[in-house]
């Protein structure tokens, strides 16, 4: 049976962030993830995790000015020092909160920058970040993101991400596979998961279209969850979706897939 983590940047947003931890626990989750924890002091997040008896299993490296539309800076040659400072910030949060792996968003390729230059910058940054995390026993992830929602995003397919991971050559660098993004870009979800199981460090889910909860769109999630069991996936499955009509009201899809009260 898959292990589900609630992404508190997208779920339970009816409440302030610190209250979402307890709501997730009451819904039956034992783990959570965050896109960016940096808006709060690390001590406050640690207290919320302890009160709710939850594990934080993932967060992203800082990704630039999110409110202004930036979606990562790892492929930006003129922001390497900012990227490296962000790695240190993310690492400090992870070590304090017991987070085992961090996700890197490559970002949108800047106008006037060649694909080759953006690739060189990204690979250099991945090597640096992976090295810093490896020193503390943590994994780094690279996530492909669909270019329909985010035009110009530099890493947008499974094969492209795996080629970058190969070139970076870090033993602790893995793929973050978001089923919603990859359904929009390439489909073939079950086959891709089977073929690359050993290289996937984390999975995230949402249905398509709309990026709402499983069961609202075209992806056959009951089949996909059973498939994850069949192929032996042992990592977390992050629920990173936009509830169609309130978080708690939309949790019926979990029936039979997660133990505990809801």
C-alpha positions as CSV (number, residue, x, y, z in Angstrom):
1,X,0.0,0.0,0.0
2,X,1.5,3.4,-1.0
3,X,2.6,5.8,1.8
4,X,1.0,9.1,1.3
5,X,2.3,12.5,2.5
6,X,0.2,15.7,2.5
7,X,1.7,18.7,0.7
8,X,0.8,21.4,3.1
9,X,1.6,24.2,0.6
10,X,-1.5,23.0,-1.4
11,X,-3.7,21.0,1.0
12,X,-5.5,22.3,4.1
13,X,-4.9,25.9,2.9
14,X,-8.2,26.9,4.5
15,X,-6.1,27.2,7.7
16,X,-2.8,29.1,8.4
17,X,0.3,27.0,7.7
18,X,1.0,26.0,11.3
19,X,-2.5,24.7,11.8
20,X,-2.3,22.5,8.7
21,X,0.0,20.0,10.4
22,X,-2.7,19.0,12.9
23,X,-5.4,18.9,10.3
24,X,-3.2,16.5,8.2
25,X,-2.7,14.3,11.3
26,X,-6.4,14.2,12.0
27,X,-7.0,13.2,8.4
28,X,-4.8,10.2,8.9
29,X,-1.5,11.3,7.3
30,X,1.7,10.4,9.1
31,X,3.9,12.5,6.9
32,X,3.8,15.9,5.2
33,X,5.9,17.9,2.7
34,X,6.2,21.6,2.0
35,X,7.2,23.4,-1.1
36,X,9.0,26.1,0.8
37,X,9.2,26.2,4.6
38,X,11.3,29.3,4.8
39,X,8.4,31.7,5.6
40,X,8.5,30.4,9.2
41,X,11.4,30.0,11.7
42,X,12.5,26.4,11.7
43,X,11.7,26.1,15.4
44,X,8.0,26.8,14.8
45,X,7.8,24.1,12.1
46,X,9.6,21.7,14.4
47,X,7.1,22.4,17.2
48,X,4.2,21.8,14.8
49,X,5.7,18.5,13.7
50,X,6.2,17.4,17.2
51,X,2.7,18.3,18.3
52,X,1.1,16.5,15.4
53,X,3.5,13.6,15.4
54,X,4.2,14.0,11.8
55,X,7.4,13.5,9.7
56,X,8.5,16.1,7.2
57,X,9.7,14.1,4.2
58,X,10.5,16.7,1.6
59,X,10.9,20.4,0.8
60,X,12.3,22.4,-2.1
61,X,15.5,24.4,-2.4
62,X,14.7,28.1,-2.5
63,X,13.5,28.9,-6.0
64,X,13.8,32.7,-6.4
65,X,10.9,35.1,-6.2
66,X,7.9,32.8,-6.4
67,X,5.3,35.5,-6.1
68,X,6.9,37.3,-9.1
69,X,6.7,34.1,-11.2
70,X,10.1,32.6,-10.8
71,X,10.1,28.9,-10.6
72,X,13.7,28.1,-9.7
73,X,17.1,29.5,-10.4
74,X,19.3,26.4,-10.8
75,X,19.7,27.0,-14.5
76,X,20.6,30.7,-14.2
77,X,24.3,31.4,-14.6
78,X,24.0,34.9,-13.1
79,X,22.5,33.6,-9.8
80,X,24.9,30.8,-8.9
81,X,25.9,32.4,-5.6
82,X,22.2,32.9,-4.7
83,X,21.6,29.3,-5.5
84,X,24.4,28.2,-3.3
85,X,23.2,30.3,-0.4
86,X,19.8,28.7,-0.9
87,X,21.3,25.3,-0.6
88,X,22.8,26.2,2.8
89,X,19.4,27.5,4.0
90,X,17.6,24.4,2.8
91,X,20.2,22.2,4.3
92,X,19.9,23.9,7.7
93,X,16.1,23.4,7.7
94,X,16.5,19.8,6.6
95,X,19.0,18.9,9.3
96,X,17.0,20.6,12.1
97,X,13.7,19.0,11.0
98,X,15.0,15.5,9.9
99,X,14.1,15.9,6.3
100,X,15.8,13.1,4.2
101,X,15.7,14.7,0.7
102,X,15.4,18.1,-1.0
103,X,14.0,18.9,-4.4
104,X,15.6,21.2,-6.9
105,X,13.5,23.2,-9.4
106,X,15.6,24.0,-12.5
107,X,13.7,27.1,-13.3
108,X,12.7,28.9,-16.5
109,X,15.5,29.4,-19.0
110,X,16.3,33.2,-19.2
111,X,15.8,35.0,-22.5
112,X,19.1,35.3,-24.5
113,X,20.7,32.3,-22.7
114,X,21.4,29.3,-24.8
115,X,20.2,25.8,-23.9
116,X,23.8,24.6,-23.7
117,X,24.7,27.4,-21.2
118,X,21.7,26.8,-19.1
119,X,22.5,23.1,-19.1
120,X,26.1,23.7,-18.0
121,X,24.9,25.9,-15.2
122,X,22.3,23.4,-14.0
123,X,24.7,20.5,-14.0
124,X,27.2,22.5,-12.0
125,X,24.6,23.5,-9.5
126,X,23.3,20.0,-9.2
127,X,26.8,18.7,-8.5
128,X,27.4,21.4,-5.9
129,X,24.0,20.8,-4.1
130,X,24.3,17.0,-4.2
131,X,27.8,17.2,-2.7
132,X,26.7,19.5,0.1
133,X,23.7,17.1,0.9
134,X,25.8,14.0,0.6
135,X,28.1,15.2,3.3
136,X,25.1,14.9,5.6
137,X,23.5,11.7,4.3
138,X,20.7,13.5,2.4
139,X,19.4,13.0,-1.2
140,X,18.8,15.6,-3.8
141,X,16.0,15.3,-6.3
142,X,15.4,16.9,-9.8
143,X,11.8,17.4,-10.9
144,X,10.6,17.7,-14.5
145,X,7.7,20.2,-14.7
146,X,5.2,20.5,-17.6
147,X,5.6,23.5,-20.0
148,X,1.9,23.9,-20.5
149,X,1.5,25.3,-17.0
150,X,5.0,26.9,-16.8
151,X,6.1,27.8,-20.3
152,X,9.9,27.7,-20.7
153,X,10.6,25.5,-17.7
154,X,14.0,24.1,-18.5
155,X,13.5,20.4,-17.4
156,X,10.2,19.1,-18.7
157,X,10.6,15.4,-19.4
158,X,11.7,12.2,-17.7
159,X,14.4,11.3,-20.2
160,X,15.8,14.8,-20.1
161,X,15.9,14.8,-16.3
162,X,17.6,11.4,-16.2
163,X,20.2,12.5,-18.7
164,X,21.0,15.5,-16.5
165,X,21.3,13.3,-13.5
166,X,23.6,11.0,-15.4
167,X,25.8,13.9,-16.4
168,X,25.9,15.3,-12.9
169,X,27.2,11.9,-11.7
170,X,26.2,12.2,-8.1
171,X,25.2,9.0,-6.3
172,X,22.6,10.8,-4.1
173,X,20.8,12.5,-7.0
174,X,17.4,11.1,-8.0
175,X,14.3,11.8,-10.0
176,X,11.2,13.4,-8.5
177,X,8.4,12.0,-10.6
178,X,5.2,14.1,-10.5
179,X,2.5,12.1,-12.3
180,X,0.4,15.2,-13.0
181,X,3.3,17.0,-14.8
182,X,4.3,13.9,-16.7
183,X,0.8,13.0,-17.8
184,X,0.6,16.5,-19.4
185,X,4.0,16.1,-21.1
186,X,4.4,12.4,-22.0
187,X,1.8,10.0,-20.6
188,X,2.9,6.4,-20.2
189,X,3.0,6.7,-16.4
190,X,3.0,3.1,-15.4
191,X,5.7,2.1,-17.9
192,X,7.9,5.0,-17.0
193,X,7.6,4.2,-13.3
194,X,8.5,0.5,-13.9
195,X,11.5,1.3,-16.2
196,X,13.0,3.9,-13.8
197,X,12.0,2.6,-10.3
198,X,15.5,2.5,-8.9
199,X,16.1,6.1,-10.0
200,X,12.9,7.6,-8.5
201,X,13.3,9.2,-5.0
202,X,9.8,10.6,-4.6
203,X,6.5,10.6,-6.4
204,X,3.8,13.3,-6.4
205,X,0.2,13.1,-7.6
206,X,-2.7,15.2,-8.9
207,X,-5.3,14.4,-11.5
208,X,-5.5,16.0,-15.0
209,X,-7.0,18.3,-16.1
210,X,-7.2,20.8,-13.3
211,X,-4.6,19.4,-10.9
212,X,-7.3,18.4,-8.5
213,X,-7.5,15.3,-6.3
214,X,-7.3,11.7,-7.8
215,X,-10.6,10.6,-9.2
216,X,-11.5,14.0,-10.7
217,X,-9.8,13.5,-14.1
218,X,-8.3,11.1,-16.6
219,X,-5.6,9.3,-14.6
220,X,-6.5,5.8,-13.4
221,X,-5.1,6.3,-9.9
222,X,-6.4,3.0,-8.4
223,X,-4.5,1.2,-11.2
224,X,-1.4,3.3,-10.6
225,X,-1.4,2.8,-6.8
226,X,-1.7,-0.9,-7.3
227,X,1.0,-0.8,-9.9
228,X,3.4,1.0,-7.4
229,X,2.8,-1.9,-5.0
230,X,3.4,-4.5,-7.7
231,X,6.7,-3.0,-8.8
232,X,7.9,-2.5,-5.2
233,X,8.0,1.3,-4.8
234,X,8.8,2.0,-1.1
235,X,9.1,5.8,-1.1
236,X,6.5,8.4,-0.3
237,X,3.7,9.6,-2.6
238,X,3.1,13.3,-2.1
239,X,-0.4,14.6,-2.4
240,X,0.4,17.9,-4.2
241,X,-2.9,18.9,-5.7
242,X,-5.5,21.7,-5.6
243,X,-8.6,20.5,-3.8
244,X,-11.6,21.0,-6.0
245,X,-14.0,21.8,-3.1
246,X,-12.0,22.0,0.2
247,X,-9.4,19.6,1.4
248,X,-11.3,17.4,3.8
249,X,-14.3,17.2,1.5
250,X,-12.1,15.8,-1.2
251,X,-10.3,13.1,0.7
252,X,-12.7,10.3,-0.2
253,X,-10.3,9.1,-2.8
254,X,-8.1,7.8,0.0
255,X,-10.6,5.3,1.1
256,X,-9.0,1.9,1.1
257,X,-5.5,3.3,0.4
258,X,-4.5,4.7,3.8
259,X,-5.0,3.4,7.3
260,X,-6.2,5.7,10.1
261,X,-9.1,8.1,10.7
262,X,-10.2,10.7,8.2
